[in-house]
Amino acid sequence: MRHLISMRDIGKKEILEILDEAEKMEELLKKKTPLKLLEGKILATVFYEPSTRTRLSFETSMKRLGGEVITMTDLKSSSVAKGESLIDTIRVISSYADIIVLRHPSEGAARLASEYSEVPIINAGDGSNQHPTQTLLDLYTIRREIGKIDGIKIAFVGDLKYGRTVHSLVYALSLFKNVEMYFISPKELKMPKDIIEDLKFKNIKFYELENIENIGDDIDVLYVTRIQKERFPDPNEYEKVKGSYRITKEFVEGKKFIIMHPLPRVDEIDYEVDNLPQAKYFKQSFYGIPVRMAILKKLIEY
């Protein structure tokens, strides 16, 4: 595990190792003892797209481990504005830092960067393709809140076509035993065919639905996603599907599932849901810290 580009690059064994390490990191965080595990190391965050949680959680994670951070987020004040290529940018920054976290709008950008970088690359999202660290913190959330990953029933709701978080998570869950998946979306935003074919090949149980009311009462996880306006090539297509699903207090009350969301949300989950015991999305966001601490430690010590 030299880089972390896609969940397809790592197996169940490596996933569980990271989750186990994240548990240790969470315990260390609770003790509030200053750590020096990555003292003298530098993380570079290189973001070609806006980010709040991913960028700040990586920077927080590095600082919690005793390391330092340099960042590139304002493209207008960087050499990118002068036309510098991604390859040249990565070549330069990899000589400054010990590890790079990259977010880019183009699918495959992180893979390309890893071929030219002198240091590990972590994919923080490449277009609508993959977001592996979000997947790892999602798996960690499921294990911490439910107590297991094998045998769960999970419903994905919203933008399943462009949602890179669900693409990564579906693949990762297919590595576990007896996982059952429900895909709830407008027909315009269905799960991509290649992912569906992969699930069929692996004999994973899944169901494609349009009505959220059709999911069973035995769902363990309701994974809600934002319908992403910025991913639509045609604004008119977005207008057709925006607001397709709305999770209300009335819908959630009495249900046993936990609710997850990669955030940010817009209007797909009512604010009244936030105080219900099923709502775990802010805790999920916190879990990003110990998980990303574990990832940084693993890759830098490689």
Backbone bond lengths (Angstrom), bond angles and torsions (degrees), N, CA, C in turn:
res aa  C-N    CA-C-N  psi(-1)  N-CA   C-N-CA  omega(-1)  CA-C   N-CA-C  phi
1 M - - - 1.469 - - 1.522 109.57 -
2 R 1.325 114.82 75.97 1.459 121.67 179.28 1.532 111.07 -76.55
3 H 1.340 116.08 -41.21 1.465 123.33 177.77 1.530 108.31 -125.89
4 L 1.330 117.02 168.21 1.461 121.63 171.27 1.528 106.92 -125.81
5 I 1.330 115.81 93.91 1.462 121.79 -174.77 1.521 111.56 -106.62
6 S 1.327 116.28 -42.33 1.459 121.48 -176.21 1.519 109.28 -146.53
7 M 1.328 116.21 150.77 1.459 119.34 175.52 1.525 110.83 -66.31
8 R 1.304 117.59 -18.28 1.463 121.06 178.63 1.535 111.57 -73.32
9 D 1.322 116.60 -10.55 1.468 120.42 -179.69 1.520 112.76 -88.52
10 I 1.327 117.21 -11.98 1.460 119.26 -177.01 1.531 109.73 -127.33
11 G 1.311 116.08 155.63 1.456 121.46 -177.91 1.514 112.22 -104.30
12 K 1.316 115.80 -178.52 1.461 122.13 -178.31 1.522 110.99 -61.44
13 K 1.332 117.19 -38.54 1.459 120.89 -178.88 1.530 110.91 -60.54
14 E 1.342 116.78 -45.45 1.465 119.99 179.80 1.526 111.26 -68.88
15 I 1.328 116.59 -35.71 1.470 119.99 176.87 1.525 110.05 -59.81
16 L 1.325 116.77 -48.61 1.461 120.73 -178.35 1.527 111.77 -65.34
17 E 1.326 117.02 -34.45 1.469 120.18 176.35 1.519 110.62 -61.94
18 I 1.340 116.69 -42.24 1.464 120.49 179.22 1.523 110.50 -66.91
19 L 1.322 117.66 -42.40 1.469 120.53 179.39 1.525 111.28 -64.18
20 D 1.333 116.87 -38.97 1.470 120.57 177.44 1.525 110.67 -64.84
21 E 1.330 115.97 -41.68 1.472 120.37 178.95 1.528 110.18 -66.12
22 A 1.334 116.70 -36.36 1.464 120.73 178.66 1.529 111.12 -63.91
23 E 1.320 117.19 -35.55 1.469 119.89 176.49 1.524 111.02 -62.04
24 K 1.340 115.55 -40.47 1.473 119.42 176.99 1.522 110.41 -63.89
25 M 1.338 115.92 -40.58 1.462 119.95 179.98 1.521 111.25 -65.61
26 E 1.329 116.81 -37.81 1.465 119.81 178.25 1.522 110.88 -63.89
27 E 1.327 116.82 -39.33 1.460 120.54 177.19 1.529 111.19 -63.38
28 L 1.336 116.15 -41.01 1.463 120.25 178.36 1.525 110.82 -65.00
29 L 1.319 117.15 -38.04 1.466 120.84 178.02 1.523 111.14 -63.30
30 K 1.323 116.71 -39.12 1.468 120.72 -179.88 1.526 111.45 -63.01
31 K 1.324 116.22 -32.29 1.471 120.39 -179.63 1.517 112.12 -76.43
32 K 1.348 117.16 -16.20 1.469 123.69 178.07 1.528 112.72 56.77
33 T 1.330 114.74 31.80 1.463 119.84 176.82 1.525 109.45 -90.10
34 P 1.338 119.06 128.31 1.471 120.12 178.05 1.533 110.80 -57.85
35 L 1.327 116.28 131.22 1.460 121.45 -177.80 1.525 110.71 -104.43
36 K 1.319 115.44 149.18 1.472 120.25 178.77 1.529 110.73 -127.39
37 L 1.343 116.07 27.09 1.458 120.40 -175.01 1.523 112.48 -64.04
38 L 1.344 117.36 -31.69 1.470 120.78 178.59 1.526 111.46 -121.33
39 E 1.311 115.27 31.38 1.461 120.05 177.95 1.530 109.69 -59.09
40 G 1.325 116.15 134.44 1.468 120.81 179.81 1.521 113.86 87.38
41 K 1.332 117.38 -4.69 1.460 121.50 179.01 1.531 109.96 -98.02
42 I 1.342 115.76 152.42 1.461 121.08 -177.33 1.522 110.65 -125.04
43 L 1.339 115.38 129.93 1.460 122.82 174.01 1.524 108.71 -101.40
44 A 1.346 116.99 133.72 1.463 121.52 173.06 1.525 108.22 -108.97
45 T 1.339 117.32 122.72 1.461 121.14 174.47 1.525 107.46 -99.85
46 V 1.331 115.84 120.00 1.468 122.55 -175.58 1.522 107.29 -120.22
47 F 1.328 115.93 102.39 1.457 120.56 -172.91 1.532 111.02 -118.72
48 Y 1.329 115.39 113.71 1.459 122.48 176.70 1.530 111.09 -89.64
49 E 1.327 116.72 -4.33 1.464 122.62 177.12 1.523 108.83 -132.29
50 P 1.345 117.23 157.23 1.466 120.09 179.51 1.523 112.11 -61.55
51 S 1.320 116.63 148.36 1.457 122.35 176.39 1.514 109.17 -159.90
52 T 1.308 116.19 142.60 1.463 120.94 172.20 1.518 109.39 -113.91
53 R 1.353 116.06 -67.79 1.459 120.83 -174.64 1.527 113.17 -62.87
54 T 1.321 117.26 -48.77 1.470 119.06 -174.22 1.520 111.15 -63.46
55 R 1.328 116.27 -49.83 1.466 118.51 -178.08 1.522 111.61 -65.12
56 L 1.322 117.11 -49.37 1.469 119.41 -177.02 1.523 111.91 -67.01
57 S 1.341 118.19 -33.85 1.462 118.98 179.82 1.526 111.01 -70.91
58 F 1.329 117.06 -35.37 1.463 119.09 175.38 1.531 110.69 -66.42
59 E 1.319 116.03 -42.91 1.466 118.84 179.68 1.523 110.69 -65.66
60 T 1.337 116.84 -41.04 1.460 120.76 176.60 1.520 110.82 -62.03
61 S 1.342 115.97 -44.22 1.470 121.04 -178.55 1.524 111.13 -60.38
62 M 1.323 116.59 -43.94 1.463 120.33 -179.64 1.528 110.52 -64.45
63 K 1.316 116.70 -42.91 1.464 120.04 179.93 1.528 111.64 -67.98
64 R 1.334 116.95 -36.19 1.470 120.11 176.37 1.524 111.23 -62.21
65 L 1.338 116.03 -29.40 1.471 120.59 179.42 1.528 112.55 -87.28
66 G 1.332 116.17 1.70 1.464 119.74 177.00 1.512 114.17 92.19
67 G 1.349 117.79 4.75 1.459 121.16 -179.42 1.521 112.42 -91.32
68 E 1.331 115.08 -178.86 1.465 121.76 -179.70 1.524 109.63 -117.10
69 V 1.343 116.02 164.11 1.460 121.45 -176.53 1.520 111.05 -132.60
70 I 1.342 115.80 135.62 1.458 121.50 165.57 1.524 105.98 -119.33
71 T 1.330 116.94 151.28 1.455 117.86 -172.24 1.517 112.75 -140.76
72 M 1.340 115.70 147.74 1.463 122.74 173.32 1.515 107.34 -130.41
73 T 1.327 116.12 105.33 1.464 119.81 -179.69 1.526 112.11 -125.96
74 D 1.318 117.71 -27.91 1.464 120.63 -179.68 1.524 108.94 -94.16
75 L 1.328 116.15 96.39 1.461 120.28 -175.35 1.524 112.12 -63.90
76 K 1.328 117.04 -27.74 1.465 120.11 -178.52 1.520 112.28 -65.44
77 S 1.338 116.01 -26.26 1.463 118.95 -179.27 1.522 111.89 -103.23
78 S 1.345 116.81 12.57 1.465 120.84 177.73 1.518 109.53 -112.36
79 S 1.331 116.46 173.37 1.463 120.57 179.74 1.518 112.89 -70.31
80 V 1.324 117.37 -9.86 1.467 120.35 174.31 1.526 109.53 -60.09
81 A 1.344 115.84 -36.03 1.457 120.79 179.09 1.526 111.66 -64.64
82 K 1.320 116.26 -20.36 1.468 120.85 178.80 1.531 111.72 -92.31
83 G 1.319 115.63 0.38 1.456 119.52 178.13 1.508 115.18 99.34
84 E 1.357 118.02 11.83 1.462 120.01 179.94 1.526 110.21 -65.51
85 S 1.322 116.58 136.93 1.457 121.58 -179.00 1.524 111.19 -74.60
86 L 1.332 115.43 159.63 1.465 120.46 176.22 1.528 110.22 -59.44
87 I 1.318 116.96 -41.63 1.467 121.00 -178.13 1.531 110.91 -59.14
88 D 1.321 116.42 -46.43 1.468 119.14 -179.12 1.523 111.09 -67.86
89 T 1.340 116.23 -39.11 1.469 119.64 178.55 1.522 110.46 -60.04
90 I 1.313 116.78 -45.56 1.465 121.37 -179.18 1.524 110.77 -66.30
91 R 1.321 117.49 -41.27 1.469 120.24 178.64 1.526 111.28 -58.18
92 V 1.326 115.57 -41.42 1.465 119.85 -179.15 1.525 111.06 -70.34
93 I 1.348 116.06 -50.97 1.463 119.77 -174.67 1.527 111.15 -66.03
94 S 1.327 117.48 -32.04 1.471 119.12 -179.83 1.525 112.08 -68.84
95 S 1.319 116.62 -13.33 1.470 118.92 174.40 1.526 111.25 -89.65
96 Y 1.340 116.56 -8.16 1.462 121.77 178.99 1.527 112.77 -98.74
97 A 1.338 116.28 -29.06 1.469 120.26 -169.07 1.528 111.38 -124.44
98 D 1.326 115.12 168.84 1.469 121.66 179.05 1.518 112.13 -96.08
99 I 1.330 117.01 -14.72 1.460 122.05 179.57 1.525 107.87 -162.05
100 I 1.338 116.90 148.29 1.466 121.89 -177.40 1.528 109.67 -126.30
101 V 1.330 115.83 133.14 1.461 122.06 170.32 1.519 106.97 -106.07
102 L 1.322 116.88 122.52 1.463 122.08 -173.40 1.524 111.80 -120.94
103 R 1.328 116.67 128.81 1.470 122.19 167.57 1.523 108.04 -118.61
104 H 1.336 115.54 132.65 1.459 120.07 -175.21 1.528 108.94 -147.24
105 P 1.326 118.70 145.76 1.465 120.29 -178.18 1.524 114.74 -73.55
106 S 1.330 117.55 -15.99 1.464 120.39 -175.75 1.523 111.75 -93.99
107 E 1.329 116.43 130.50 1.458 120.72 175.74 1.526 109.70 -62.92
108 G 1.317 116.40 134.06 1.464 120.70 -179.86 1.512 114.27 90.52
109 A 1.341 117.67 -3.61 1.465 120.63 -177.64 1.528 111.76 -63.69
110 A 1.317 117.19 -40.70 1.470 120.60 -179.15 1.524 110.72 -66.74
111 R 1.333 116.42 -39.75 1.468 120.36 177.75 1.526 110.05 -62.04
112 L 1.330 116.16 -44.08 1.463 120.62 178.58 1.529 110.29 -61.74
113 A 1.321 116.68 -44.96 1.468 120.97 -179.49 1.524 111.40 -59.82
114 S 1.328 116.39 -38.52 1.472 119.87 -178.24 1.530 112.52 -64.85
115 E 1.316 116.60 -23.55 1.464 120.35 -179.58 1.526 112.43 -77.05
116 Y 1.328 116.60 -17.28 1.461 120.59 -176.80 1.531 113.39 -116.85
117 S 1.324 117.06 -7.66 1.460 120.76 -176.76 1.531 111.78 -84.09
118 E 1.316 115.19 143.60 1.467 120.88 175.28 1.521 111.68 -84.99
119 V 1.331 116.68 -10.75 1.465 121.62 -176.49 1.526 108.91 -128.85
120 P 1.344 118.13 166.80 1.464 120.80 -179.92 1.531 112.92 -59.31
121 I 1.328 115.17 140.66 1.464 122.81 174.78 1.527 108.60 -109.73
122 I 1.331 116.28 132.76 1.463 121.67 172.45 1.520 107.73 -111.59
123 N 1.307 116.26 125.46 1.459 122.02 178.87 1.525 109.42 -79.05
124 A 1.327 116.18 114.55 1.473 121.19 178.09 1.519 110.72 -100.72
125 G 1.337 115.76 22.93 1.455 121.46 179.68 1.513 111.33 119.59
126 D 1.346 116.02 118.12 1.472 119.83 175.44 1.523 108.58 -122.81
127 G 1.328 115.14 96.84 1.456 121.03 -177.55 1.515 111.02 60.00
128 S 1.328 115.80 -134.58 1.470 120.47 178.58 1.517 110.98 -99.14
129 N 1.328 116.61 21.85 1.456 121.60 -173.56 1.529 113.16 -86.75
130 Q 1.342 118.01 -79.44 1.466 121.38 -172.72 1.531 111.39 -136.11
131 H 1.324 115.12 154.89 1.472 122.43 174.77 1.531 106.41 -148.32
132 P 1.344 117.61 71.90 1.469 120.56 -169.46 1.520 115.78 -62.87
133 T 1.323 118.94 -34.23 1.468 117.41 -178.76 1.523 111.28 -71.68
134 Q 1.334 117.46 -30.40 1.458 120.16 173.42 1.524 109.66 -64.04
135 T 1.324 116.03 -40.05 1.467 120.29 178.82 1.517 111.12 -62.05
136 L 1.312 117.14 -43.41 1.460 120.23 -179.21 1.528 111.69 -65.03
137 L 1.330 117.06 -38.27 1.468 117.89 177.78 1.529 110.31 -73.76
138 D 1.334 117.59 -28.43 1.462 120.28 174.41 1.532 110.75 -65.35
139 L 1.333 115.90 -45.39 1.468 120.46 178.11 1.528 110.50 -62.38
140 Y 1.314 115.80 -39.59 1.461 120.38 178.58 1.532 110.56 -63.43
141 T 1.333 116.03 -42.44 1.467 121.02 178.35 1.524 110.69 -60.41
142 I 1.326 116.07 -45.99 1.471 120.29 179.99 1.527 110.26 -60.54
143 R 1.320 116.27 -45.94 1.471 119.22 -177.99 1.527 111.58 -66.87
144 R 1.329 116.95 -39.49 1.472 120.17 -178.58 1.530 111.48 -71.12
145 E 1.326 117.05 -38.41 1.461 120.61 -173.59 1.523 113.78 -89.13
146 I 1.327 117.07 -29.04 1.460 120.38 -179.43 1.528 111.35 -105.84
147 G 1.326 115.62 -28.29 1.464 119.64 178.70 1.504 114.52 98.45
148 K 1.336 116.55 -2.55 1.461 120.43 179.42 1.524 109.46 -162.66
149 I 1.343 115.58 166.23 1.463 121.79 171.47 1.530 109.57 -118.39
150 D 1.324 116.27 -41.87 1.467 120.25 175.60 1.530 110.39 -56.31
151 G 1.325 116.38 134.88 1.460 120.91 172.71 1.518 116.55 81.90
152 I 1.338 118.42 6.20 1.467 118.84 -178.55 1.528 111.15 -80.38
153 K 1.338 114.54 158.38 1.463 121.85 171.38 1.521 107.12 -114.23
154 I 1.331 116.33 124.29 1.457 121.03 -173.63 1.514 110.44 -129.98
155 A 1.341 116.49 134.74 1.459 122.29 177.92 1.525 109.07 -111.52
156 F 1.322 116.49 125.44 1.464 122.94 176.35 1.528 108.15 -99.99
157 V 1.338 116.72 130.52 1.459 121.23 -174.05 1.525 110.46 -127.80
158 G 1.349 115.88 132.07 1.461 119.53 172.78 1.507 113.93 117.39
159 D 1.330 115.03 -127.73 1.465 121.79 -175.80 1.525 110.01 -87.97
160 L 1.312 116.53 94.46 1.458 121.06 -178.52 1.530 111.67 -96.35
161 K 1.315 116.54 -9.98 1.464 120.68 179.14 1.527 111.52 -81.94
162 Y 1.314 116.67 -48.68 1.465 121.66 -176.71 1.526 113.43 -100.26
163 G 1.335 117.15 -7.14 1.467 120.50 -174.05 1.521 112.93 -75.94
164 R 1.323 116.73 99.02 1.472 120.19 -177.33 1.523 111.70 -65.02
165 T 1.329 117.31 -27.97 1.467 119.05 179.93 1.524 110.64 -65.51
166 V 1.341 117.13 -40.22 1.463 118.71 -179.16 1.524 111.31 -73.95
167 H 1.329 117.25 -32.34 1.471 119.54 178.32 1.527 110.21 -60.73
168 S 1.320 115.98 -47.97 1.463 120.54 -179.83 1.525 111.64 -65.27
169 L 1.338 116.20 -42.61 1.463 120.01 -175.40 1.528 111.56 -69.04
170 V 1.321 117.08 -39.56 1.467 120.05 178.66 1.520 110.45 -60.72
171 Y 1.322 116.10 -44.55 1.463 118.21 179.09 1.531 110.50 -62.29
172 A 1.322 117.27 -45.85 1.469 120.49 -178.12 1.528 111.02 -62.16
173 L 1.321 117.62 -42.27 1.462 121.03 -179.73 1.525 111.85 -65.23
174 S 1.328 116.51 -26.42 1.470 119.70 179.17 1.521 112.02 -67.85
175 L 1.325 117.36 -12.91 1.462 121.87 177.86 1.532 111.80 -83.14
176 F 1.334 116.60 -13.61 1.460 121.05 -176.96 1.535 110.28 -97.96
177 K 1.328 115.20 165.17 1.465 120.39 -172.95 1.532 112.52 -84.09
178 N 1.331 114.86 136.91 1.472 123.17 168.99 1.522 114.11 54.67
179 V 1.346 116.33 36.75 1.464 119.96 175.77 1.533 108.77 -84.74
180 E 1.331 116.09 135.22 1.469 122.15 -179.40 1.525 108.17 -116.76
181 M 1.337 116.78 132.04 1.464 120.43 -174.10 1.524 111.87 -123.07
182 Y 1.332 114.52 142.79 1.458 122.40 174.75 1.522 107.77 -120.47
183 F 1.326 117.30 129.36 1.459 122.55 -179.11 1.527 108.60 -112.48
184 I 1.324 116.45 110.30 1.464 121.96 -175.17 1.525 108.65 -114.71
185 S 1.315 115.91 114.48 1.463 119.94 -177.10 1.520 109.86 -160.95
186 P 1.351 117.20 161.74 1.465 118.91 168.21 1.533 108.44 -63.06
187 K 1.326 117.41 155.67 1.465 119.47 -177.69 1.520 111.97 -60.93
188 E 1.343 117.29 -25.67 1.467 120.81 178.87 1.525 112.80 -72.30
189 L 1.348 116.79 -16.67 1.468 120.51 -174.28 1.522 112.17 -122.67
190 K 1.319 116.16 31.71 1.467 120.78 -179.38 1.525 111.52 -67.36
191 M 1.323 115.52 157.92 1.451 122.17 176.46 1.540 109.29 -56.42
192 P 1.353 117.70 136.54 1.471 120.54 -179.27 1.527 112.49 -56.15
193 K 1.325 114.94 147.20 1.465 121.12 -175.13 1.523 112.79 -60.03
194 D 1.337 117.95 -36.14 1.468 119.39 -177.36 1.527 111.05 -64.73
195 I 1.336 116.98 -34.62 1.469 120.48 178.31 1.532 109.91 -71.40
196 I 1.326 116.35 -41.59 1.469 120.69 177.63 1.526 110.36 -60.90
197 E 1.319 117.04 -43.60 1.465 120.81 179.89 1.524 111.08 -64.94
198 D 1.327 116.66 -36.66 1.469 120.80 178.72 1.533 110.40 -64.14
199 L 1.336 116.13 -41.20 1.470 120.63 178.89 1.528 111.06 -66.00
200 K 1.316 116.14 -39.11 1.469 120.21 177.61 1.522 110.19 -63.22
201 F 1.325 115.72 -43.44 1.458 120.75 -179.14 1.529 111.10 -60.98
202 K 1.341 115.64 -35.74 1.466 120.54 -178.49 1.531 113.19 -88.72
203 N 1.324 116.41 1.61 1.467 121.50 -178.53 1.525 113.24 58.84
204 I 1.331 115.34 38.48 1.464 120.93 176.94 1.535 108.39 -85.67
205 K 1.323 116.60 134.40 1.461 120.18 178.40 1.522 110.27 -73.48
206 F 1.342 116.47 126.52 1.462 119.59 175.15 1.523 109.30 -150.00
207 Y 1.340 114.50 158.54 1.458 121.33 -179.12 1.528 107.74 -137.74
208 E 1.319 117.11 136.47 1.471 122.03 176.96 1.528 108.71 -105.92
209 L 1.329 115.88 123.82 1.456 122.22 -175.97 1.526 110.23 -132.91
210 E 1.326 115.43 161.02 1.469 119.81 172.93 1.526 111.31 -111.55
211 N 1.321 116.95 -25.19 1.462 121.75 -177.07 1.528 110.28 -102.57
212 I 1.316 117.44 119.48 1.457 121.53 -178.22 1.526 111.90 -66.46
213 E 1.315 117.18 -22.26 1.468 120.57 179.25 1.522 112.07 -67.41
214 N 1.342 116.54 -14.32 1.464 120.31 -176.28 1.527 114.26 -85.60
215 I 1.331 117.32 -3.82 1.463 118.07 177.43 1.524 109.34 -75.07
216 G 1.319 116.59 149.72 1.454 121.29 -177.40 1.518 113.47 -74.96
217 D 1.326 116.21 168.31 1.461 121.52 179.22 1.525 112.54 -80.08
218 D 1.338 116.49 -4.43 1.463 119.41 -177.10 1.527 113.02 -100.97
219 I 1.349 116.98 17.56 1.469 120.96 176.85 1.529 109.50 -67.73
220 D 1.332 116.39 137.49 1.468 120.97 177.79 1.526 112.40 -91.16
221 V 1.343 116.02 -34.91 1.472 120.93 -175.73 1.521 109.61 -134.51
222 L 1.330 116.16 130.57 1.459 122.00 169.87 1.529 106.14 -108.31
223 Y 1.337 116.05 109.73 1.471 121.46 -176.17 1.529 107.78 -103.34
224 V 1.325 115.85 106.83 1.465 122.16 -174.56 1.521 109.68 -98.35
225 T 1.341 116.19 139.26 1.467 119.86 177.49 1.523 110.16 -126.07
226 R 1.309 113.95 153.94 1.468 121.89 175.74 1.531 109.20 -78.29
227 I 1.320 116.57 139.90 1.464 119.42 171.02 1.523 106.91 -78.97
228 Q 1.331 115.78 114.45 1.460 122.81 -164.39 1.529 112.32 -88.81
229 K 1.303 115.74 100.11 1.462 121.49 -178.42 1.521 112.07 -56.33
230 E 1.343 115.82 -37.17 1.470 119.98 -174.92 1.519 113.61 -69.81
231 R 1.341 118.31 -14.63 1.464 121.25 -178.72 1.533 112.71 -90.61
232 F 1.329 117.10 -12.19 1.458 119.32 -175.19 1.528 111.19 -82.34
233 P 1.342 117.65 123.23 1.454 119.82 176.56 1.530 112.46 -67.51
234 D 1.350 116.28 -26.93 1.470 121.30 -179.61 1.529 109.20 -119.73
235 P 1.344 118.20 113.49 1.472 121.44 -179.10 1.525 113.08 -56.96
236 N 1.342 117.17 -30.02 1.461 120.12 179.83 1.529 111.73 -65.64
237 E 1.334 115.74 -33.02 1.453 120.23 178.06 1.532 110.76 -66.81
238 Y 1.334 115.74 -37.73 1.469 120.25 176.77 1.531 110.71 -62.60
239 E 1.321 116.46 -42.71 1.459 120.58 -178.28 1.525 111.62 -60.17
240 K 1.338 117.13 -30.60 1.462 121.74 -178.87 1.531 112.65 -68.93
241 V 1.340 116.41 -30.28 1.469 119.34 -171.05 1.526 114.73 -114.43
242 K 1.337 118.03 -9.95 1.467 118.73 -177.55 1.524 110.04 -61.09
243 G 1.314 115.03 142.58 1.456 119.89 179.43 1.517 114.55 70.51
244 S 1.342 116.74 22.14 1.468 120.26 -177.60 1.524 112.59 -63.63
245 Y 1.332 116.16 -33.85 1.470 119.82 -177.91 1.520 109.05 -132.79
246 R 1.314 114.74 142.47 1.465 120.17 177.26 1.520 108.18 -140.92
247 I 1.322 116.51 119.58 1.459 121.71 -178.70 1.528 107.75 -88.70
248 T 1.325 115.65 115.92 1.457 121.07 -176.52 1.529 111.14 -108.23
249 K 1.321 114.47 165.14 1.462 121.21 177.54 1.526 110.41 -60.07
250 E 1.330 116.46 -39.31 1.455 121.25 -178.31 1.532 110.76 -65.14
251 F 1.329 116.73 -37.91 1.464 120.67 -179.86 1.522 111.33 -69.30
252 V 1.324 116.89 -35.06 1.464 121.75 -172.80 1.526 112.95 -83.72
253 E 1.317 117.60 -37.53 1.469 120.80 -174.08 1.531 111.56 -55.58
254 G 1.334 114.61 131.78 1.450 120.52 178.71 1.515 114.58 88.31
255 K 1.336 116.49 -7.73 1.468 120.49 179.92 1.529 109.29 -86.74
256 K 1.339 116.38 152.46 1.469 119.63 -177.97 1.524 113.08 -93.39
257 F 1.351 117.44 -13.63 1.467 119.15 -174.54 1.525 112.61 -70.38
258 I 1.332 114.98 157.58 1.455 119.90 168.98 1.533 107.39 -94.64
259 I 1.329 116.23 151.74 1.467 120.97 179.65 1.521 108.63 -107.92
260 M 1.330 115.39 126.92 1.454 121.55 176.83 1.534 109.50 -119.99
261 H 1.316 115.97 155.46 1.466 121.95 179.48 1.531 106.60 -159.07
262 P 1.334 118.76 131.40 1.469 119.22 -178.90 1.525 113.41 -71.33
263 L 1.338 117.13 -14.67 1.460 123.90 -179.53 1.544 110.46 61.16
264 P 1.334 119.29 151.21 1.469 126.35 4.65 1.522 112.08 -77.01
265 R 1.323 115.15 155.23 1.460 119.86 173.68 1.529 108.41 -100.94
266 V 1.323 115.20 161.69 1.459 120.06 174.98 1.532 107.56 -116.86
267 D 1.337 116.38 -80.05 1.473 119.21 179.82 1.520 111.95 -133.33
268 E 1.348 116.43 13.41 1.468 118.99 -174.03 1.526 113.85 -80.93
269 I 1.346 117.55 -16.33 1.466 121.13 173.96 1.523 107.91 -129.43
270 D 1.336 116.73 121.12 1.467 120.28 177.65 1.524 110.45 -61.30
271 Y 1.318 116.62 145.84 1.458 120.74 178.27 1.525 112.21 -63.71
272 E 1.315 116.94 -23.54 1.468 120.49 178.37 1.526 112.14 -64.64
273 V 1.342 116.06 -22.71 1.459 120.67 -179.26 1.530 111.18 -72.51
274 D 1.335 116.49 -24.53 1.471 121.13 -172.64 1.522 113.72 -54.73
275 N 1.314 116.96 -34.55 1.467 120.45 -175.65 1.519 113.90 -90.46
276 L 1.316 117.19 0.33 1.461 120.22 177.86 1.528 110.42 -79.09
277 P 1.327 118.30 150.03 1.469 120.28 -178.06 1.531 113.01 -64.59
278 Q 1.321 117.63 -20.50 1.471 120.20 179.54 1.525 112.50 -73.00
279 A 1.326 117.54 -23.05 1.466 121.61 -174.50 1.527 110.89 -74.51
280 K 1.323 116.98 115.35 1.463 121.75 -177.61 1.521 112.71 -122.61
281 Y 1.331 118.89 7.63 1.461 120.52 -171.29 1.528 113.73 -68.90
282 F 1.339 118.58 -30.40 1.464 118.26 177.05 1.530 110.72 -78.04
283 K 1.321 116.51 -34.31 1.463 120.00 173.57 1.533 109.31 -65.52
284 Q 1.326 115.91 -39.80 1.463 122.32 176.04 1.527 110.13 -56.11
285 S 1.312 116.40 -42.89 1.472 120.71 178.94 1.524 111.01 -63.43
286 F 1.345 116.92 -41.07 1.468 119.95 176.87 1.528 111.27 -62.00
287 Y 1.334 116.83 -40.69 1.462 120.03 -178.12 1.525 112.20 -60.22
288 G 1.320 116.57 -16.42 1.458 119.98 175.40 1.521 112.93 -61.15
289 I 1.329 117.61 -26.69 1.466 120.35 -178.81 1.533 111.45 -69.68
290 P 1.333 120.12 -59.66 1.474 118.38 179.69 1.532 113.06 -60.61
291 V 1.337 117.41 -34.88 1.466 119.51 -179.96 1.523 110.71 -66.82
292 R 1.311 117.25 -44.62 1.469 119.43 -179.25 1.527 111.31 -72.80
293 M 1.318 117.24 -28.42 1.469 119.53 171.33 1.530 110.02 -61.09
294 A 1.325 115.91 -44.43 1.469 121.01 179.74 1.527 111.28 -62.61
295 I 1.339 116.41 -41.21 1.470 121.14 -179.53 1.525 110.84 -66.23
296 L 1.320 116.79 -46.59 1.470 120.50 179.52 1.526 110.98 -59.46
297 K 1.316 115.41 -46.48 1.471 119.96 -179.54 1.529 110.79 -60.51
298 K 1.326 116.63 -45.06 1.457 121.55 -177.57 1.533 111.60 -63.30
299 L 1.340 116.98 -44.96 1.462 120.12 -175.97 1.523 112.60 -74.41
300 I 1.322 117.40 -38.55 1.466 119.91 -179.04 1.517 110.51 -71.23
301 E 1.332 116.91 -32.20 1.461 119.49 -179.95 1.508 112.60 -85.17
302 Y 1.337 117.91 0.17 1.467 122.87 -177.83 1.531 111.53 -56.78
